């Protein structure tokens, strides 16, 4: 799944900050293994029910008599045996979560056995999403759609809900005649039943795990987008969608397929590639031959100016899963990097192919930043068996962190050897499952290298190199020495030294390049000396982005200014801008301003302004405004306005006001500017309230207006926002309204806070949230308000959430409970001081 979430666990965890258990999880044994699934499903979208008959064909790998299927919250469960060969009889039980089937004797390896599980699904709270109009939302779209990762298929599909269990599918889906029905595989037939319903028969011949089964039904529109080698492309969305926006969003699909086939030297694995956008889907999901999308990535032409580069990457990410994760399954969840890290790396490679090396380098920079940021909360192995929920593995370690490991392997082996090995891996494990050592062994076979240490350190170990550097130049000898030391070692976190090589490049006054490699080989330090013909003007560390690391190294303003201007590498330029902003002097800021005049890549300009926004000096703000006023690139404007909204200064206010009055970017930039104007008080109330009526694309601008209004600390705005959080508010912008409502109330008198808590608790009690983010927004809003009376309501809402999402509630409750912690710590410190003083008095000699 795209968009890894960032999980924050308890501090006293098995892996600190990540898991609360030390227990390891392993793939299930498969003495009895499902090898085929036939599903007969009758949907009633208005009643939000599903009547199901699921038939599993079971192969006997080892004589056994018991098998267990997952199935959560089913009604009217019934299990029958469809085959009997040796007089065996079947018994079963159901406890609300597991369907346990037992025969009275071991089954024979000479036969396959079929069992049919019948049941009713009624208003499932996860896994299968229903949408139907109601009183508050009479125009709500009509559809049902599935959304599974990691273990949510079990809420509607009786299955062994684990990635290692993969079967062909034979699906018979019944619903109203006017509804569109799409699912995995190819359509075999679609026939009316004479009662206002129809049954569509779809078949997938390739093996499919339960989490990649997908069904979409409802009042849908679609548009065809050609084909590639006989594989058709078609895109679906709810009725009322402009189908040209589907082309705007997914128009590179055919090119991406060609790119992946050429990269991996393997034909696309499935007979079609459909994509469907549904409002209740979270993120994007690589279901076999039917990818699902959250509308937040969906682009009209204006939104595409600032968002398409992200949508296009995710389009490649999801299609890459057709190879990594779908065709090549993972043995179990600890090996999820073999799918998510690969899909992430493929999306970076697609950017390089489609847009050039600068975009690839920026992807790597962002990936490193995302992973390193999460490591400030916890560090875990990439291949990790210790977790509270498999969903928690889908984080910044897995996506960008794992992608960087793949990049380092590619750089270590070289392009030719690496891609030959990858192509062999894909061919060898096509339509099978693989684990991490399988991948390592093929890399070793092609390279002749022993990669055990690399995998031990970077995949099974924790953390990454954190370097502290220094340099010294001797003018007499024209020698410059550099030294770096690893500082990341932490016994408690189990972070050790890394063995790796670090390239350092020195540029001299004659613009000659001098490169040396520092070897960290069982040592925390590495150094080198460069003999130059003229004075150095730049020091570039890891100029080709070969290694994942962080660095505390300041070569000085002059060197940084030159690197910002001259380095061909995007990450080098961005890091130099950030370091100059950290220095923060007038001369350092001037160097940033000077370099940005001729900077061609949008992200360097945007990231430099983001860094300058933290300087908080008049000359830095002047530089920000000057760059912003001449900027025209929508993606850069999005980055800049996101930074400027946090600044309160008259020059920024004027610039943002002019931008709102004469917008030149996309929706996100305008939303950021509106939010920023909220800092300047009620003189912008009219503008913000007018924008709060905007019914435009995905509620983006409307949400920005709400965030701006939240900063007005008065009761009138409280009442205004209170109306906007109620059912009937535009569903896309309702989460933003809820967040703004809580933020505003947090600054008001206690009675308004209590009123806000009551309203938010009522939202928790709603039956249909429309989009899942509404519920999560209410949970997070209650955490902001820190009212202990809401804890019982938060605990109660867990029954509406999949267990993998309970962490959201747990963190909210933890935040509320910790409200008085600073005061408690202060009191405890004072008590300890008093106790020490009393002890000293008792031990001191008494005066006669």
Residue pairs with C-beta under 8 A, 6 or more apart in sequence:
1 149
1 150
1 282
1 283
1 284
1 285
1 286
1 340
1 394
2 283
2 284
2 285
2 314
2 317
2 318
2 343
3 282
3 283
3 284
3 314
4 340
4 394
4 395
4 396
4 398
4 399
5 391
5 394
5 395
6 374
6 377
6 395
6 396
7 18
7 392
7 395
7 807
8 17
8 377
8 378
8 807
8 811
9 15
9 17
9 18
9 19
9 20
9 378
9 388
9 392
9 807
10 17
10 20
10 814
11 17
12 20
13 19
13 20
13 21
13 378
14 20
14 21
14 22
14 23
14 386
15 378
15 380
15 384
15 386
16 378
16 492
16 493
17 377
17 378
18 378
18 380
18 387
18 392
19 380
19 386
19 387
19 388
19 392
20 388
21 386
21 387
21 388
22 386
23 386
24 385
24 386
25 332
25 333
25 334
25 385
25 386
25 387
25 390
26 332
26 385
27 162
27 164
27 331
27 332
28 160
28 162
28 164
28 165
30 61
30 164
30 165
31 60
31 61
31 62
31 63
31 64
32 58
32 59
32 60
32 61
32 64
32 66
32 67
32 107
33 58
33 59
33 61
33 165
34 56
34 57
34 58
34 59
34 159
34 160
34 165
34 167
35 57
35 58
35 59
35 112
35 167
36 56
36 57
36 167
36 168
36 170
37 54
37 55
37 56
37 57
37 159
37 167
37 168
37 169
37 170
38 54
38 55
38 57
38 169
38 170
38 171
38 172
39 52
39 53
39 54
39 55
39 157
39 169
39 170
39 171
39 172
39 173
40 52
40 53
40 54
40 55
40 172
40 174
41 50
41 51
41 52
41 171
41 172
41 173
41 174
41 215
42 50
42 51
42 52
42 174
42 175
42 197
43 49
43 50
43 144
43 173
43 174
43 175
43 217
44 50
44 175
45 130
45 131
45 132
45 142
45 143
45 144
45 175
45 176
45 179
45 217
45 218
46 132
47 122
48 122
48 123
48 130
48 132
48 144
49 120
49 121
49 122
49 123
50 120
50 121
50 124
50 128
50 144
50 156
51 120
51 121
52 117
52 118
52 119
52 120
52 121
52 156
52 157
52 158
53 116
53 117
53 118
54 116
54 117
54 118
54 157
54 158
54 159
55 82
55 114
55 115
55 116
55 117
56 69
56 114
56 115
56 117
56 158
56 159
56 167
57 112
57 113
57 114
57 167
58 67
58 107
58 112
58 113
58 114
58 115
59 112
60 107
60 108
60 109
60 111
60 112
60 113
61 109
62 109
63 106
63 107
63 108
63 109
64 106
64 107
65 102
65 103
65 104
65 105
65 106
65 107
66 100
66 101
66 102
66 103
67 101
67 160
68 98
68 99
68 100
68 101
68 160
69 98
69 99
69 101
69 117
69 158
69 159
69 160
70 97
70 98
70 99
70 151
70 153
70 154
70 158
70 159
70 160
70 161
70 210
71 77
71 94
71 97
71 98
71 99
71 117
71 119
71 154
71 157
71 158
71 159
72 96
72 97
72 154
72 155
73 96
73 121
73 124
73 125
73 155
74 94
74 96
74 119
74 120
74 121
74 158
75 119
75 120
75 121
75 122
76 118
76 119
76 120
77 94
77 99
77 117
77 118
77 119
78 117
78 118
78 119
79 90
79 92
79 99
79 101
79 115
79 116
79 117
79 118
80 90
80 115
80 116
80 118
81 88
81 89
81 90
81 103
81 113
81 114
81 115
82 114
82 115
82 116
83 111
83 112
83 113
83 114
85 108
85 110
85 111
85 113
86 105
86 108
88 103
88 104
88 105
88 107
89 103
89 104
90 101
90 102
90 103
90 104
90 115
91 101
91 102
91 103
91 104
92 99
92 100
92 101
92 102
93 99
93 100
94 100
97 154
99 117
99 158
101 115
107 113
117 158
119 158
121 128
121 155
121 156
123 130
124 130
124 155
124 156
125 155
125 799
125 800
125 801
125 802
126 147
126 152
126 155
126 801
126 802
126 805
127 146
127 147
127 148
127 152
127 153
127 154
127 155
127 156
127 157
127 802
128 144
128 145
128 146
128 147
128 155
128 156
128 215
129 144
129 145
129 146
129 147
129 278
129 280
129 281
130 143
130 144
131 140
131 141
131 142
131 143
131 144
131 218
131 278
131 279
131 280
131 770
132 140
132 142
133 139
133 140
133 142
134 140
134 768
136 727
136 728
137 727
137 728
137 731
137 770
140 731
140 770
141 218
141 219
141 238
141 239
141 240
141 279
142 179
142 218
142 219
142 238
142 239
143 216
143 217
143 218
143 219
143 220
143 238
143 278
144 215
144 216
144 217
144 218
145 214
145 215
145 216
145 217
145 218
145 276
145 278
145 280
145 281
145 292
146 153
146 156
146 213
146 214
146 215
146 216
146 287
146 292
147 280
147 281
147 282
147 285
147 292
148 210
148 211
148 212
148 213
148 214
148 285
148 287
149 211
149 285
149 391
149 394
150 211
150 333
150 389
150 390
150 391
150 393
150 394
150 804
151 161
151 162
151 211
151 390
151 391
151 804
152 211
152 802
152 804
153 159
153 161
153 210
153 211
153 213
154 161
154 210
155 802
157 210
157 213
159 165
159 210
159 213
160 210
161 210
161 211
162 209
162 210
162 332
163 209
163 211
163 329
163 330
163 331
163 332
163 333
163 433
164 209
164 329
164 330
164 331
164 332
164 433
165 209
165 210
166 207
166 208
166 209
166 329
166 433
167 207
167 208
168 203
168 204
168 205
168 206
168 207
168 208
169 183
169 184
169 185
169 202
169 203
169 204
169 208
169 213
170 201
170 203
171 183
171 184
171 185
171 201
171 202
171 203
171 204
171 215
172 199
172 200
172 201
173 181
173 183
173 199
173 200
173 202
173 215
173 217
174 193
174 197
174 198
174 199
174 200
175 181
175 197
175 198
175 217
176 196
176 197
176 198
177 192
177 196
177 197
177 198
178 219
179 217
179 218
179 219
179 220
180 216
180 217
180 218
180 219
180 220
180 222
180 236
181 190
181 198
181 200
181 215
181 216
181 217
182 215
182 216
182 217
182 220
182 236
182 274
182 276
182 290
183 200
183 202
183 213
183 214
183 215
183 216
183 290
184 202
184 204
184 208
184 212
184 213
184 214
184 287
184 288
184 289
184 290
185 202
185 203
185 204
185 205
185 270
185 271
185 272
185 288
185 289
186 202
186 203
186 204
186 271
186 272
187 200
187 201
187 202
188 201
188 202
188 203
189 200
189 201
190 198
190 199
190 200
190 201
191 198
191 199
192 198
193 199
204 270
204 288
204 289
206 269
206 270
206 288
206 327
206 431
207 329
207 431
208 288
208 326
209 329
212 286
212 287
212 288
212 326
213 287
213 288
214 285
214 287
214 288
214 290
214 292
216 236
216 276
216 278
216 290
216 292
218 238
218 239
219 238
219 239
220 236
220 237
220 238
220 239
220 276
221 236
221 237
221 238
221 239
221 240
221 241
221 243
222 234
222 235
222 236
222 237
222 243
222 246
223 234
223 235
223 243
223 244
223 246
223 247
224 232
224 233
224 234
225 233
225 234
225 235
225 246
225 247
225 250
225 251
225 253
225 254
226 232
226 233
226 254
227 233
227 254
228 254
228 257
228 258
228 268
229 267
229 268
231 257
231 268
231 270
231 271
231 272
231 273
232 272
232 273
233 250
233 253
233 254
233 272
233 273
233 274
233 275
234 272
234 274
234 275
235 243
235 246
235 247
235 249
235 250
235 274
235 275
235 276
235 277
236 246
236 274
236 275
236 276
236 277
237 243
237 246
237 276
237 277
237 278
237 298
238 277
238 278
238 279
241 277
242 300
245 298
245 299
245 300
245 301
246 275
246 277
248 299
248 300
248 301
248 304
248 308
249 277
249 297
249 298
249 299
249 304
249 308
249 311
249 315
250 275
250 311
250 315
252 312
252 315
252 354
253 273
253 275
253 315
253 319
255 354
256 315
256 316
256 319
256 350
257 268
257 273
257 319
259 316
259 350
259 353
259 354
260 268
260 316
260 319
260 320
260 322
260 323
260 346
261 267
261 268
263 346
263 349
263 419
264 323
264 422
264 423
264 426
265 423
265 426
265 427
266 323
266 423
266 426
266 427
266 430
268 322
269 322
269 323
269 326
269 327
269 430
269 431
270 288
270 289
270 322
270 326
270 327
271 289
272 289
273 289
273 291
273 319
273 322
274 289
274 290
274 291
275 290
275 291
275 292
275 293
276 290
276 291
276 292
276 293
277 292
277 293
277 294
277 295
277 298
278 292
278 293
278 295
279 295
279 731
279 770
279 771
280 770
280 771
280 772
281 292
281 293
281 294
281 295
282 294
282 772
283 294
284 291
284 292
284 293
284 294
284 297
284 314
284 317
284 318
285 291
285 292
285 318
286 317
286 318
286 319
286 321
286 322
286 325
286 326
286 343
288 322
288 326
289 322
291 318
291 319
295 698
295 732
296 698
297 307
297 310
297 311
297 314
298 311
298 698
299 307
299 308
299 311
300 697
302 666
302 667
302 697
303 666
303 667
303 697
303 698
303 700
304 311
305 634
305 635
305 665
305 666
306 634
306 635
306 637
306 638
306 665
306 666
306 667
306 668
306 669
307 666
307 668
309 351
309 355
309 359
309 635
312 350
312 354
313 347
313 348
313 350
313 351
313 363
314 347
316 346
316 347
316 350
317 343
317 344
317 346
317 347
318 343
320 342
320 343
320 346
320 347
321 339
321 343
323 342
323 426
324 338
324 339
324 342
324 343
324 346
325 338
325 339
325 340
325 342
325 343
327 426
327 430
327 431
328 338
328 339
328 425
328 426
328 429
328 430
328 431
328 432
328 433
328 434
329 432
329 433
329 434
330 336
330 338
330 339
330 433
330 434
330 435
331 433
331 434
331 435
332 435
333 387
333 390
333 393
334 383
334 384
334 385
334 393
334 436
335 383
335 434
335 435
335 436
336 390
336 393
336 394
336 398
337 382
337 383
337 398
337 402
337 405
337 436
337 459
338 434
338 435
338 436
338 439
340 394
340 398
340 399
340 402
341 382
341 398
341 399
341 401
341 402
341 403
341 405
341 406
342 403
342 406
344 367
344 399
344 400
344 402
344 403
345 403
345 406
345 407
347 363
348 360
348 363
348 364
348 367
348 403
348 407
349 360
351 359
351 360
351 363
352 359
352 360
352 363
358 570
358 601
361 545
361 569
361 570
361 571
362 570
362 571
362 574
362 601
362 603
364 404
364 407
364 545
364 571
365 545
365 570
365 571
365 574
365 575
366 400
367 399
367 400
367 401
367 403
367 404
368 400
368 404
368 548
368 571
370 396
370 399
370 400
371 396
371 397
371 400
371 401
371 404
371 464
371 548
372 464
372 550
373 396
374 395
374 396
374 397
374 401
375 396
375 397
375 463
375 464
379 397
379 462
379 463
379 493
379 495
380 386
380 397
380 462
381 459
381 460
381 461
381 462
382 397
382 398
382 401
382 402
382 405
382 458
382 459
382 460
383 436
383 459
383 460
384 393
384 397
387 393
388 807
389 803
389 804
389 807
390 804
391 804
391 805
392 804
392 807
401 548
404 548
405 458
405 459
405 548
407 545
407 548
408 454
408 458
408 546
408 547
408 548
409 418
409 443
409 451
409 454
410 418
410 419
411 544
411 546
412 449
412 454
413 421
413 443
413 446
413 447
413 449
417 446
417 447
418 443
418 447
420 446
421 442
421 443
421 445
421 446
421 447
424 442
424 445
424 446
425 434
425 438
425 439
425 442
425 443
428 438
428 442
429 438
436 455
436 459
440 451
440 452
440 455
443 449
443 451
444 450
444 451
453 499
457 496
457 498
457 499
458 498
461 494
461 495
461 496
462 493
462 494
462 495
462 496
463 488
463 490
463 493
463 495
463 496
464 488
464 498
464 548
464 549
464 550
465 486
465 488
465 498
465 500
465 520
465 547
465 548
465 549
465 550
466 486
466 487
466 488
466 549
466 550
466 551
466 552
467 484
467 485
467 486
467 487
467 502
467 549
467 550
467 551
467 552
467 553
468 484
468 485
468 487
468 551
468 552
468 553
469 482
469 483
469 484
469 485
469 541
469 551
469 552
469 553
470 482
470 483
470 553
471 480
471 481
471 482
471 483
471 539
471 553
471 555
472 480
472 481
473 479
473 480
473 535
473 536
474 480
475 535
477 531
478 531
478 532
478 533
478 534
478 535
479 529
479 530
479 531
479 532
480 506
480 529
480 530
480 532
480 536
480 539
481 527
481 528
481 529
481 530
482 504
482 506
482 518
482 527
482 528
482 529
482 530
482 539
483 525
483 526
483 527
484 502
484 518
484 525
484 526
484 527
484 541
484 551
484 553
485 524
485 525
486 497
486 498
486 520
486 524
486 525
487 524
487 552
488 495
488 498
489 495
489 496
489 497
489 524
497 520
497 522
497 523
497 524
498 520
499 520
499 521
499 522
500 520
500 547
501 517
501 518
501 519
501 520
501 546
501 547
502 517
502 518
502 520
502 526
502 541
502 542
502 547
502 549
503 515
503 516
503 517
503 518
503 541
503 542
503 543
503 544
503 546
504 515
504 516
504 517
504 518
504 528
504 539
504 540
504 541
504 542
505 513
505 514
505 515
505 538
505 539
505 540
505 541
505 543
506 513
506 514
506 515
506 530
506 532
506 536
506 538
506 539
506 540
507 513
507 514
507 536
507 537
507 538
507 539
507 540
507 562
507 566
508 514
508 532
508 533
508 534
508 535
508 536
508 537
509 534
509 535
509 536
509 537
510 533
510 534
512 533
512 534
514 530
514 532
515 543
516 528
516 530
517 528
518 526
518 527
518 528
519 526
520 526
530 536
536 559
537 558
537 559
537 562
538 555
538 559
538 562
538 563
538 566
538 567
539 555
539 559
539 563
540 563
540 567
540 569
540 572
541 551
541 553
542 549
543 567
543 569
543 572
544 569
545 569
545 571
554 560
554 579
554 583
557 580
557 583
557 585
557 587
557 588
557 591
560 576
560 579
560 580
560 583
560 588
560 591
561 576
561 580
561 588
561 591
561 594
561 595
563 572
563 573
563 576
564 573
564 576
564 577
564 580
564 591
564 592
564 595
565 594
565 595
565 598
567 573
567 576
570 601
570 603
570 604
573 595
573 599
573 601
573 604
574 603
574 604
574 607
574 608
577 592
577 595
577 604
577 607
577 608
577 611
578 607
578 608
578 611
580 588
580 589
580 591
580 592
580 611
581 588
581 589
581 592
581 608
581 611
581 612
581 614
581 615
581 620
582 611
584 615
584 617
584 620
586 617
586 619
589 612
589 615
589 617
589 619
589 620
589 623
590 619
590 623
592 608
592 611
592 612
592 623
593 623
593 626
593 627
595 608
596 604
596 605
596 608
596 627
599 605
599 608
602 633
602 635
602 636
602 639
603 635
603 636
603 639
605 627
605 631
605 633
605 636
605 639
605 640
606 635
606 636
606 638
606 639
606 640
606 643
607 639
608 627
609 624
609 627
609 628
609 639
609 640
609 643
609 644
610 639
610 640
610 642
610 643
612 620
612 623
612 624
612 643
613 620
613 624
613 643
613 644
613 646
613 647
616 647
618 649
621 647
621 649
621 651
621 652
622 651
624 640
624 643
624 644
624 647
624 652
625 651
625 652
625 655
627 640
628 637
628 640
628 644
628 655
629 655
631 637
631 640
632 664
634 665
634 666
634 669
637 664
637 665
637 666
637 669
638 665
638 666
638 668
638 669
638 672
640 669
641 656
641 659
641 665
641 668
641 669
641 672
641 673
641 676
642 668
642 672
644 652
644 655
644 656
644 672
644 673
644 676
645 656
645 672
645 673
645 675
645 676
645 679
646 676
647 676
648 679
648 680
652 676
653 677
653 679
653 680
656 673
656 676
656 677
657 677
657 684
659 665
659 669
659 670
659 673
660 670
660 673
660 674
660 677
660 687
660 691
663 669
663 670
663 673
667 696
667 697
667 698
667 700
667 701
668 700
670 700
670 701
670 704
671 700
671 701
671 703
671 704
671 705
671 707
672 704
673 704
674 687
674 688
674 691
674 701
674 704
674 705
674 707
674 708
675 704
675 705
675 707
675 708
676 708
677 684
677 687
677 688
677 708
678 684
678 688
678 707
678 708
678 709
678 710
678 711
678 712
679 711
681 712
682 712
682 714
684 708
685 709
685 712
685 717
688 705
688 708
688 709
689 705
689 709
689 720
691 701
691 702
691 704
691 705
691 708
692 702
692 705
692 706
692 709
692 724
693 702
694 701
694 702
694 705
695 702
695 730
696 702
698 732
699 730
699 731
699 732
699 733
699 734
699 736
700 732
700 733
702 730
702 733
702 736
703 732
703 733
703 735
703 736
703 737
704 736
706 721
706 724
706 733
706 736
706 737
706 739
706 740
707 736
707 739
707 740
707 743
709 717
709 720
709 721
709 740
709 744
710 717
710 721
710 739
710 740
710 741
710 743
710 744
711 743
711 744
712 744
713 744
713 747
713 748
714 748
715 748
715 749
715 752
717 744
718 741
718 744
718 745
718 748
718 752
718 755
718 756
721 737
721 740
721 741
721 744
722 741
722 755
722 756
722 759
724 733
724 734
724 737
724 741
725 734
725 737
725 738
725 741
725 759
725 760
725 763
727 766
729 737
731 770
731 771
731 774
732 771
734 770
734 771
734 774
734 777
735 771
735 773
735 774
735 776
735 777
736 777
738 760
738 763
738 774
738 777
738 778
738 781
739 777
739 780
739 781
739 784
741 756
741 759
741 760
741 781
742 756
742 760
742 780
742 781
742 782
742 784
742 785
743 784
745 752
745 753
745 755
745 756
745 785
746 753
746 784
746 785
753 785
753 787
754 787
756 781
756 785
757 782
757 785
757 787
757 789
757 790
760 778
760 781
760 782
760 785
760 790
761 782
761 790
761 793
763 769
763 774
763 775
763 778
764 775
764 778
764 779
764 793
764 794
764 796
764 797
765 793
766 774
769 775
775 797
775 800
775 801
776 808
779 794
779 797
779 808
779 809
779 812
780 808
780 812
782 790
782 793
782 794
782 812
782 816
783 811
783 812
783 815
783 816
786 815
786 816
786 819
787 816
788 816
788 817
788 819
790 816
791 813
791 816
791 817
794 809
794 812
794 813
795 809
795 813
797 809
798 806
798 809
801 808
801 809
